[in-house]
Structures are given as structure tokens and as C-alpha cells.
Amino acid sequence: MKLPEYEYKGLMAEAWDVLRGDTSNWADRHFYLEIIQKYGQPVLDVGCGTGRLLLDYAQQGVDIDGVDNSPEMLAICKCKADELSLKPK
């Protein structure tokens, strides 16, 4: 059986958010938000995973979309976005 061509799948994708814990004060969150405020929108979150930054910024009104090579991580991100009534692409 051929394995998928992406790393974050199965249990790793499902447990990603749980293993990270509270990320609200991670330095990159504030760093990228400052860049967005300085250089403007729209924003593309490359490697958005389950939407840690994408969904946070979208809730703040940032025009943001995301890409990731893991369809499983993107599916989790979409479910979370739906729960928050957000519509990133």
C-alpha cells in the first residue's frame, strides 16, 4: 500500500491541536499580526495546518486564506472554521 505524500495524517493530524495546548501567547502570533498591520491585507497563511493563526486572525477581521499540503489538516481547519461561522478559502 502506498502511503500519502504528506507528513501530517491520521493520529498526528487529529492530535495536533491537543498536543500544542494554548497557543494564544506564542511569539509568532503577535509577530505575524504586526506584519499584517504594517503591510496590509489580504493574507495567505502558507502551511496553515488546522488553522491556529488563520482562524485567530479571521476572527479579528483579517482577510486571510490558507494552504497546506495535508488534506487531513485542512479538513480539521474547515470544521473549526464552520463552527466559528468563518469562511476562509
ChimeraX commands (.cxc) that place a marker at each C-alpha (Angstrom):
marker #1 position 0.00,0.00,0.00 radius 0.5
marker #1 position 1.34,3.42,-0.99 radius 0.5
marker #1 position 1.39,6.00,1.82 radius 0.5
marker #1 position 0.15,9.56,1.27 radius 0.5
marker #1 position 2.74,12.10,0.13 radius 0.5
marker #1 position 2.27,14.30,3.19 radius 0.5
marker #1 position 3.52,14.02,6.75 radius 0.5
marker #1 position 0.60,15.21,8.88 radius 0.5
marker #1 position -2.03,12.50,8.65 radius 0.5
marker #1 position -4.02,10.16,10.85 radius 0.5
marker #1 position -3.39,10.44,14.57 radius 0.5
marker #1 position -0.76,13.16,14.07 radius 0.5
marker #1 position -3.35,15.41,12.37 radius 0.5
marker #1 position -6.08,14.53,14.86 radius 0.5
marker #1 position -3.88,15.22,17.90 radius 0.5
marker #1 position -2.14,18.31,16.51 radius 0.5
marker #1 position -4.20,20.90,18.42 radius 0.5
marker #1 position -4.30,18.90,21.65 radius 0.5
marker #1 position -0.52,18.48,21.66 radius 0.5
marker #1 position 0.03,22.23,21.12 radius 0.5
marker #1 position -2.14,23.34,24.05 radius 0.5
marker #1 position -2.81,27.05,24.48 radius 0.5
marker #1 position -1.02,28.88,21.68 radius 0.5
marker #1 position -2.57,32.30,22.22 radius 0.5
marker #1 position 0.67,33.81,23.52 radius 0.5
marker #1 position 3.13,32.17,21.15 radius 0.5
marker #1 position 5.50,34.83,19.80 radius 0.5
marker #1 position 4.73,34.11,16.14 radius 0.5
marker #1 position 1.06,35.02,16.63 radius 0.5
marker #1 position 1.97,38.58,17.64 radius 0.5
marker #1 position 4.86,38.81,15.16 radius 0.5
marker #1 position 2.74,37.98,12.10 radius 0.5
marker #1 position -0.16,40.15,13.27 radius 0.5
marker #1 position 2.21,43.12,13.45 radius 0.5
marker #1 position 3.39,42.39,9.89 radius 0.5
marker #1 position -0.22,42.21,8.69 radius 0.5
marker #1 position -0.99,45.52,10.37 radius 0.5
marker #1 position 2.10,47.11,8.82 radius 0.5
marker #1 position 1.84,45.76,5.25 radius 0.5
marker #1 position -1.88,45.13,4.88 radius 0.5
marker #1 position -4.21,42.50,3.54 radius 0.5
marker #1 position -5.17,40.09,2.03 radius 0.5
marker #1 position -3.06,37.43,3.75 radius 0.5
marker #1 position -2.12,33.89,2.74 radius 0.5
marker #1 position -1.21,31.52,5.58 radius 0.5
marker #1 position 1.16,29.02,3.94 radius 0.5
marker #1 position 1.19,25.81,5.96 radius 0.5
marker #1 position -1.96,26.78,7.84 radius 0.5
marker #1 position -2.45,23.29,9.26 radius 0.5
marker #1 position -5.55,23.17,11.46 radius 0.5
marker #1 position -5.90,26.95,11.38 radius 0.5
marker #1 position -4.12,28.13,14.50 radius 0.5
marker #1 position -3.21,31.53,13.05 radius 0.5
marker #1 position -5.69,31.62,10.17 radius 0.5
marker #1 position -8.78,31.26,12.36 radius 0.5
marker #1 position -7.42,33.60,15.04 radius 0.5
marker #1 position -6.76,36.35,12.51 radius 0.5
marker #1 position -10.04,35.75,10.64 radius 0.5
marker #1 position -11.93,36.23,13.92 radius 0.5
marker #1 position -10.19,39.61,14.21 radius 0.5
marker #1 position -11.47,40.61,10.76 radius 0.5
marker #1 position -8.28,39.91,8.78 radius 0.5
marker #1 position -8.90,38.93,5.13 radius 0.5
marker #1 position -6.99,35.64,5.23 radius 0.5
marker #1 position -6.93,32.33,3.38 radius 0.5
marker #1 position -4.69,29.31,3.86 radius 0.5
marker #1 position -2.95,26.45,2.08 radius 0.5
marker #1 position -1.46,23.23,3.39 radius 0.5
marker #1 position -0.21,20.02,1.80 radius 0.5
marker #1 position -2.18,17.87,4.27 radius 0.5
marker #1 position -5.82,17.41,3.27 radius 0.5
marker #1 position -6.50,16.00,6.74 radius 0.5
marker #1 position -5.22,19.13,8.47 radius 0.5
marker #1 position -7.24,21.29,6.06 radius 0.5
marker #1 position -10.38,19.27,6.82 radius 0.5
marker #1 position -9.90,19.94,10.54 radius 0.5
marker #1 position -9.35,23.63,9.80 radius 0.5
marker #1 position -12.56,23.75,7.74 radius 0.5
marker #1 position -14.59,22.10,10.51 radius 0.5
marker #1 position -13.25,24.58,13.03 radius 0.5
marker #1 position -13.98,27.49,10.66 radius 0.5
marker #1 position -17.55,26.23,10.16 radius 0.5
marker #1 position -18.07,26.06,13.94 radius 0.5
marker #1 position -16.94,29.70,14.15 radius 0.5
marker #1 position -19.05,30.74,11.11 radius 0.5
marker #1 position -15.88,31.76,9.25 radius 0.5
marker #1 position -15.40,31.26,5.50 radius 0.5
marker #1 position -11.67,31.29,4.64 radius 0.5
marker #1 position -10.69,29.58,1.40 radius 0.5
marker link #1:1,2 radius 0.2
marker link #1:2,3 radius 0.2
marker link #1:3,4 radius 0.2
marker link #1:4,5 radius 0.2
marker link #1:5,6 radius 0.2
marker link #1:6,7 radius 0.2
marker link #1:7,8 radius 0.2
marker link #1:8,9 radius 0.2
marker link #1:9,10 radius 0.2
marker link #1:10,11 radius 0.2
marker link #1:11,12 radius 0.2
marker link #1:12,13 radius 0.2
marker link #1:13,14 radius 0.2
marker link #1:14,15 radius 0.2
marker link #1:15,16 radius 0.2
marker link #1:16,17 radius 0.2
marker link #1:17,18 radius 0.2
marker link #1:18,19 radius 0.2
marker link #1:19,20 radius 0.2
marker link #1:20,21 radius 0.2
marker link #1:21,22 radius 0.2
marker link #1:22,23 radius 0.2
marker link #1:23,24 radius 0.2
marker link #1:24,25 radius 0.2
marker link #1:25,26 radius 0.2
marker link #1:26,27 radius 0.2
marker link #1:27,28 radius 0.2
marker link #1:28,29 radius 0.2
marker link #1:29,30 radius 0.2
marker link #1:30,31 radius 0.2
marker link #1:31,32 radius 0.2
marker link #1:32,33 radius 0.2
marker link #1:33,34 radius 0.2
marker link #1:34,35 radius 0.2
marker link #1:35,36 radius 0.2
marker link #1:36,37 radius 0.2
marker link #1:37,38 radius 0.2
marker link #1:38,39 radius 0.2
marker link #1:39,40 radius 0.2
marker link #1:40,41 radius 0.2
marker link #1:41,42 radius 0.2
marker link #1:42,43 radius 0.2
marker link #1:43,44 radius 0.2
marker link #1:44,45 radius 0.2
marker link #1:45,46 radius 0.2
marker link #1:46,47 radius 0.2
marker link #1:47,48 radius 0.2
marker link #1:48,49 radius 0.2
marker link #1:49,50 radius 0.2
marker link #1:50,51 radius 0.2
marker link #1:51,52 radius 0.2
marker link #1:52,53 radius 0.2
marker link #1:53,54 radius 0.2
marker link #1:54,55 radius 0.2
marker link #1:55,56 radius 0.2
marker link #1:56,57 radius 0.2
marker link #1:57,58 radius 0.2
marker link #1:58,59 radius 0.2
marker link #1:59,60 radius 0.2
marker link #1:60,61 radius 0.2
marker link #1:61,62 radius 0.2
marker link #1:62,63 radius 0.2
marker link #1:63,64 radius 0.2
marker link #1:64,65 radius 0.2
marker link #1:65,66 radius 0.2
marker link #1:66,67 radius 0.2
marker link #1:67,68 radius 0.2
marker link #1:68,69 radius 0.2
marker link #1:69,70 radius 0.2
marker link #1:70,71 radius 0.2
marker link #1:71,72 radius 0.2
marker link #1:72,73 radius 0.2
marker link #1:73,74 radius 0.2
marker link #1:74,75 radius 0.2
marker link #1:75,76 radius 0.2
marker link #1:76,77 radius 0.2
marker link #1:77,78 radius 0.2
marker link #1:78,79 radius 0.2
marker link #1:79,80 radius 0.2
marker link #1:80,81 radius 0.2
marker link #1:81,82 radius 0.2
marker link #1:82,83 radius 0.2
marker link #1:83,84 radius 0.2
marker link #1:84,85 radius 0.2
marker link #1:85,86 radius 0.2
marker link #1:86,87 radius 0.2
marker link #1:87,88 radius 0.2
marker link #1:88,89 radius 0.2
view
